[in-house]
């Protein structure tokens, strides 16, 4: 997901860490990637899955059967 965000949002203000794409993602993407809703903690995994799915659907092609399965499980 962060790789897709890098392709779309660019994150030009901050350089990506060469060893870990997730390191510094908050600085690189700011509000363009709603990380707070995507990683809310163990108690809200279902909501996080739906937030990630929604973001991916807005920025990439997501297989409809995969999206439906995720929604059914959430």
C-alpha positions as CSV (number, residue, x, y, z in Angstrom):
1,X,0.0,0.0,0.0
2,X,2.8,2.4,0.8
3,X,4.5,1.6,-2.5
4,X,1.2,2.5,-4.3
5,X,1.0,5.7,-2.2
6,X,4.6,6.5,-3.3
7,X,3.6,6.1,-6.9
8,X,0.6,8.3,-6.6
9,X,1.4,10.9,-3.9
10,X,5.1,11.1,-4.6
11,X,6.1,11.9,-1.0
12,X,8.6,14.4,-2.5
13,X,9.0,16.4,0.7
14,X,10.8,13.5,2.4
15,X,13.0,10.7,1.1
16,X,12.0,7.1,1.5
17,X,14.1,5.0,3.9
18,X,16.1,2.6,1.7
19,X,15.8,-0.2,4.2
20,X,12.1,0.0,5.3
21,X,9.3,1.6,3.2
22,X,7.1,2.1,6.3
23,X,9.7,4.1,8.2
24,X,8.9,7.8,8.0
25,X,5.6,7.2,6.1
26,X,3.8,9.8,8.2
27,X,6.3,12.5,7.1
28,X,6.4,11.4,3.5
29,X,2.7,11.2,2.8
30,X,1.0,13.4,5.5
31,X,-2.8,13.5,5.1
32,X,-2.8,11.9,1.6
33,X,-2.5,8.5,3.3
34,X,-4.8,8.2,6.4
35,X,-2.5,6.0,8.5
36,X,-4.5,6.7,11.7
37,X,-7.5,4.9,10.3
38,X,-5.4,2.2,8.6
39,X,-3.5,1.2,11.7
40,X,-5.8,1.8,14.7
41,X,-4.6,-1.1,16.8
42,X,-5.7,-4.7,17.6
43,X,-9.2,-3.8,18.7
44,X,-10.2,-2.3,15.4
45,X,-8.7,-4.5,12.8
46,X,-11.9,-4.8,10.9
47,X,-12.3,-1.1,10.6
48,X,-8.6,-0.9,9.5
49,X,-9.1,-3.5,6.8
50,X,-12.1,-1.5,5.4
51,X,-10.1,1.8,5.5
52,X,-7.2,0.2,3.7
53,X,-9.5,-1.4,1.1
54,X,-11.3,2.0,0.5
55,X,-8.0,3.8,0.0
56,X,-6.7,1.1,-2.3
57,X,-9.9,1.2,-4.4
58,X,-9.6,4.9,-4.7
59,X,-5.9,4.6,-5.9
60,X,-5.6,1.3,-7.7
61,X,-7.5,-1.5,-9.4
62,X,-8.8,-3.9,-6.8
63,X,-10.3,-7.3,-7.9
64,X,-14.0,-7.0,-7.1
65,X,-14.2,-10.6,-5.7
66,X,-11.3,-9.8,-3.4
67,X,-12.9,-6.6,-2.2
68,X,-16.2,-8.4,-1.7
69,X,-14.5,-11.1,0.4
70,X,-12.8,-8.5,2.6
71,X,-16.1,-6.7,3.2
72,X,-17.8,-10.0,4.0
73,X,-15.1,-10.9,6.6
74,X,-15.1,-7.4,8.1
